Amino acid sequence: MGIAALAPSDEQLAARAADGDRSAFETLVRRHAGALLAYCRRLMQDDAEAEDRVQEAFLKAYAHIDRYSPGRRFGPWLFTIAHHTCIDALRTRKAWAPLGEADPPAAEDRRPLVRDDLEALEPALAALDPRARAVLHCKYTLGLSAPEIAARLEMTPGNVRVVLHRAIKTLRGRLT
């Protein structure tokens, strides 16, 4: 039996936190803080604001831990809270824009990204709407599948694929 088998699951820790065990919630914070911060940085495009959103998400999760359903996985529940926290913050600063229809790229634009494109990638990503950045981050940074992304972002897998397709087309257009 390995050490990992001795550690309680996120779901067990969440149940203990709901019963008032603060150290259980602190363990959840330590487990998820890094991934949550990376996710919020991608959405907010600002380190300080991302840190604020992570803290706010954990505060909301702690305040509403009694609403967590033990039948659900804890990670997606927490990421949903963080996602909504970021989107709310972006809406208040009027940075939220609905997805627009992108023009299809020409055949010569359909080439893989090369290292020279990396300098142009950050501004191109920043120009995408937050939902598209979130889907791209989940897919390419966290390595999640469409159903996993859908669960985290409260979307359908089909919608995830559409957003991903449009975001990639938009990025290719901006990078050429």
KEGU-282831 format. One line per field, with one value per residue (C-alpha): residue number from 1; residue in three letters; chain; x, y, z. Coordinates in nm, 4 decimals. Example, Ala and Ser with C-alpha at 12.3 -4.5 7.8 and 13.67 -1.06 7.14 Angstrom:
<sites>
nr: c(1; 2)
rest: c(ALA; SER)
kette: c(A; A)
u: c(1.2300; 1.3670)
v: c(-0.4500; -0.1060)
w: c(0.7800; 0.7140)
</sites>
This chain:
<sites>
nr: c(1; 2; 3; 4; 5; 6; 7; 8; 9; 10; 11; 12; 13; 14; 15; 16; 17; 18; 19; 20; 21; 22; 23; 24; 25; 26; 27; 28; 29; 30; 31; 32; 33; 34; 35; 36; 37; 38; 39; 40; 41; 42; 43; 44; 45; 46; 47; 48; 49; 50; 51; 52; 53; 54; 55; 56; 57; 58; 59; 60; 61; 62; 63; 64; 65; 66; 67; 68; 69; 70; 71; 72; 73; 74; 75; 76; 77; 78; 79; 80; 81; 82; 83; 84; 85; 86; 87; 88; 89; 90; 91; 92; 93; 94; 95; 96; 97; 98; 99; 100; 101; 102; 103; 104; 105; 106; 107; 108; 109; 110; 111; 112; 113; 114; 115; 116; 117; 118; 119; 120; 121; 122; 123; 124; 125; 126; 127; 128; 129; 130; 131; 132; 133; 134; 135; 136; 137; 138; 139; 140; 141; 142; 143; 144; 145; 146; 147; 148; 149; 150; 151; 152; 153; 154; 155; 156; 157; 158; 159; 160; 161; 162; 163; 164; 165; 166; 167; 168; 169; 170; 171; 172; 173; 174; 175; 176)
rest: c(MET; GLY; ILE; ALA; ALA; LEU; ALA; PRO; SER; ASP; GLU; GLN; LEU; ALA; ALA; ARG; ALA; ALA; ASP; GLY; ASP; ARG; SER; ALA; PHE; GLU; THR; LEU; VAL; ARG; ARG; HIS; ALA; GLY; ALA; LEU; LEU; ALA; TYR; CYS; ARG; ARG; LEU; MET; GLN; ASP; ASP; ALA; GLU; ALA; GLU; ASP; ARG; VAL; GLN; GLU; ALA; PHE; LEU; LYS; ALA; TYR; ALA; HIS; ILE; ASP; ARG; TYR; SER; PRO; GLY; ARG; ARG; PHE; GLY; PRO; TRP; LEU; PHE; THR; ILE; ALA; HIS; HIS; THR; CYS; ILE; ASP; ALA; LEU; ARG; THR; ARG; LYS; ALA; TRP; ALA; PRO; LEU; GLY; GLU; ALA; ASP; PRO; PRO; ALA; ALA; GLU; ASP; ARG; ARG; PRO; LEU; VAL; ARG; ASP; ASP; LEU; GLU; ALA; LEU; GLU; PRO; ALA; LEU; ALA; ALA; LEU; ASP; PRO; ARG; ALA; ARG; ALA; VAL; LEU; HIS; CYS; LYS; TYR; THR; LEU; GLY; LEU; SER; ALA; PRO; GLU; ILE; ALA; ALA; ARG; LEU; GLU; MET; THR; PRO; GLY; ASN; VAL; ARG; VAL; VAL; LEU; HIS; ARG; ALA; ILE; LYS; THR; LEU; ARG; GLY; ARG; LEU; THR)
kette: c(A; A; A; A; A; A; A; A; A; A; A; A; A; A; A; A; A; A; A; A; A; A; A; A; A; A; A; A; A; A; A; A; A; A; A; A; A; A; A; A; A; A; A; A; A; A; A; A; A; A; A; A; A; A; A; A; A; A; A; A; A; A; A; A; A; A; A; A; A; A; A; A; A; A; A; A; A; A; A; A; A; A; A; A; A; A; A; A; A; A; A; A; A; A; A; A; A; A; A; A; A; A; A; A; A; A; A; A; A; A; A; A; A; A; A; A; A; A; A; A; A; A; A; A; A; A; A; A; A; A; A; A; A; A; A; A; A; A; A; A; A; A; A; A; A; A; A; A; A; A; A; A; A; A; A; A; A; A; A; A; A; A; A; A; A; A; A; A; A; A; A; A; A; A; A; A)
u: c(0.0000; 0.1479; 0.1340; -0.1272; -0.3622; -0.3392; -0.4247; -0.7952; -0.9647; -1.0837; -1.4382; -1.3591; -1.1828; -1.4780; -1.7153; -1.4923; -1.4735; -1.8534; -1.8559; -1.6362; -1.2855; -1.0808; -0.7622; -0.9423; -1.0298; -0.6721; -0.5537; -0.7949; -0.6570; -0.2993; -0.3973; -0.5818; -0.4260; -0.1628; -0.3964; -0.6643; -0.4168; -0.2947; -0.6539; -0.7483; -0.4319; -0.5317; -0.8805; -0.7922; -0.4672; -0.3381; -0.1435; -0.2639; -0.6258; -0.5959; -0.4662; -0.7630; -1.0051; -0.8457; -0.8776; -1.2370; -1.3155; -1.1761; -1.3719; -1.6913; -1.6196; -1.5580; -1.8714; -2.0821; -1.9098; -2.2398; -2.3829; -2.1161; -2.2713; -2.0498; -2.1670; -1.9777; -1.6035; -1.4659; -1.2181; -1.4768; -1.7040; -1.4206; -1.3176; -1.6784; -1.6777; -1.3462; -1.4716; -1.7857; -1.5816; -1.3510; -1.6358; -1.8178; -1.5020; -1.4527; -1.8123; -1.7718; -1.4739; -1.6700; -1.4195; -1.6735; -1.7643; -1.9783; -1.8155; -1.8260; -1.8161; -1.4594; -1.3833; -1.2490; -0.8728; -0.7316; -0.5705; -0.2197; -0.3058; -0.3519; 0.0003; 0.1223; 0.2452; 0.6208; 0.8479; 0.8458; 0.4723; 0.5148; 0.5827; 0.2582; 0.0618; 0.0089; -0.1519; -0.3596; -0.4798; -0.5534; -0.7776; -0.9975; -1.3025; -1.2647; -1.4690; -1.2449; -0.9314; -1.0764; -1.1470; -0.8017; -0.6371; -0.8298; -0.7490; -0.3845; -0.2516; -0.4498; -0.4891; -0.8599; -1.0989; -1.4121; -1.6405; -1.4057; -1.3919; -1.7699; -1.8074; -1.5712; -1.7163; -2.0811; -2.1017; -2.1949; -1.9102; -2.0379; -2.0245; -1.6698; -1.5649; -1.7277; -1.5602; -1.2264; -1.2576; -1.3469; -1.0704; -0.8091; -0.9328; -0.9181; -0.5677; -0.4435; -0.5874; -0.4205; -0.0873; -0.0474)
v: c(0.0000; 0.3319; 0.6679; 0.7892; 0.5160; 0.6537; 1.0101; 1.0923; 1.1772; 1.5266; 1.4103; 1.2721; 1.5958; 1.8006; 1.5942; 1.6510; 2.0230; 2.0362; 1.8910; 2.1786; 2.0344; 2.3397; 2.1389; 1.9237; 2.2348; 2.3639; 2.0377; 2.0919; 2.4441; 2.3125; 2.0442; 2.2718; 2.6180; 2.5779; 2.4467; 2.6978; 2.9859; 2.8757; 2.8530; 3.1967; 3.3545; 3.2330; 3.3777; 3.7064; 3.7813; 3.9480; 3.7756; 3.9915; 3.9713; 3.5956; 3.5568; 3.7599; 3.5397; 3.2216; 3.3528; 3.4557; 3.1127; 2.9356; 3.1670; 3.0925; 2.7206; 2.7292; 2.9321; 2.6942; 2.3626; 2.2398; 2.2684; 2.0369; 1.7064; 1.4100; 1.2314; 1.4851; 1.5141; 1.8020; 1.9361; 2.0209; 2.1745; 2.4004; 2.4917; 2.5831; 2.8246; 2.9742; 2.9999; 3.1867; 3.4111; 3.5066; 3.5612; 3.7818; 3.9890; 4.0206; 4.1302; 4.4037; 4.5423; 4.5064; 4.2674; 3.9974; 3.9725; 3.7031; 3.4680; 3.6029; 3.4163; 3.4005; 3.4053; 3.0694; 3.0801; 3.0359; 2.7015; 2.8481; 2.9568; 2.5947; 2.5286; 2.4174; 2.6822; 2.7311; 2.8802; 3.2213; 3.2372; 3.2145; 3.5885; 3.6647; 3.3965; 3.5823; 3.8921; 3.6689; 3.4684; 3.7864; 3.9040; 3.5926; 3.6028; 3.4447; 3.1353; 3.0532; 3.1093; 2.8829; 2.6033; 2.6352; 2.6311; 2.3224; 2.1414; 2.2288; 2.3149; 2.0760; 1.8108; 1.7579; 1.5915; 1.7640; 1.5882; 1.6837; 2.0447; 2.0454; 1.9287; 2.1973; 2.4840; 2.3761; 2.3392; 2.0510; 1.8525; 1.9637; 2.3281; 2.2747; 2.1396; 2.4344; 2.6909; 2.5110; 2.4977; 2.8677; 2.9704; 2.7784; 2.9294; 3.2771; 3.2205; 3.0889; 3.3921; 3.6310; 3.4555; 3.4674)
w: c(0.0000; -0.1092; 0.0629; -0.1867; -0.0679; 0.2874; 0.1900; 0.2005; -0.1281; -0.2097; -0.1579; 0.1894; 0.2820; 0.1567; 0.3705; 0.6736; 0.5931; 0.5749; 0.9263; 1.0464; 1.0008; 0.8968; 0.8463; 0.5878; 0.3883; 0.4241; 0.2671; -0.0225; -0.0677; -0.0797; -0.3318; -0.5730; -0.5336; -0.8065; -1.0753; -0.9828; -1.0011; -1.3458; -1.4633; -1.3272; -1.4719; -1.8158; -1.7798; -1.6120; -1.7989; -1.4810; -1.2026; -0.9141; -1.0208; -1.0731; -0.7177; -0.5922; -0.7858; -0.6486; -0.2950; -0.3610; -0.5081; -0.2035; 0.0270; -0.1639; -0.1604; 0.2147; 0.2796; 0.0706; 0.1418; 0.2831; -0.0709; -0.2121; -0.3116; -0.2150; -0.5297; -0.7428; -0.7799; -0.5746; -0.8344; -1.1016; -0.8359; -0.7195; -1.0758; -1.1546; -0.8610; -0.9784; -1.3351; -1.2309; -1.0018; -1.2897; -1.5335; -1.2832; -1.2352; -1.6107; -1.6541; -1.3967; -1.5830; -1.9078; -2.0648; -2.1437; -2.5102; -2.6719; -2.9167; -3.2673; -3.5901; -3.7140; -4.0838; -4.1954; -4.2473; -4.5941; -4.6766; -4.6412; -4.2835; -4.1783; -4.0673; -3.7257; -3.4840; -3.4813; -3.2180; -3.3875; -3.3222; -2.9446; -2.9056; -3.0869; -2.9022; -2.5720; -2.7294; -2.9563; -2.6556; -2.4624; -2.7462; -2.7167; -2.4945; -2.1479; -2.2315; -2.5284; -2.3173; -2.0484; -2.2963; -2.4539; -2.1105; -2.0018; -2.3270; -2.3796; -2.0340; -1.8160; -2.0884; -2.0285; -2.2719; -2.4052; -2.1515; -1.8653; -1.9831; -2.0179; -1.6575; -1.5274; -1.7264; -1.7211; -2.0977; -2.3236; -2.4838; -2.8244; -2.7192; -2.5900; -2.9300; -3.1105; -2.8826; -2.9188; -3.2982; -3.3244; -3.0846; -3.2829; -3.6091; -3.4570; -3.3215; -3.6542; -3.8294; -3.5857; -3.5942; -3.9722)
</sites>
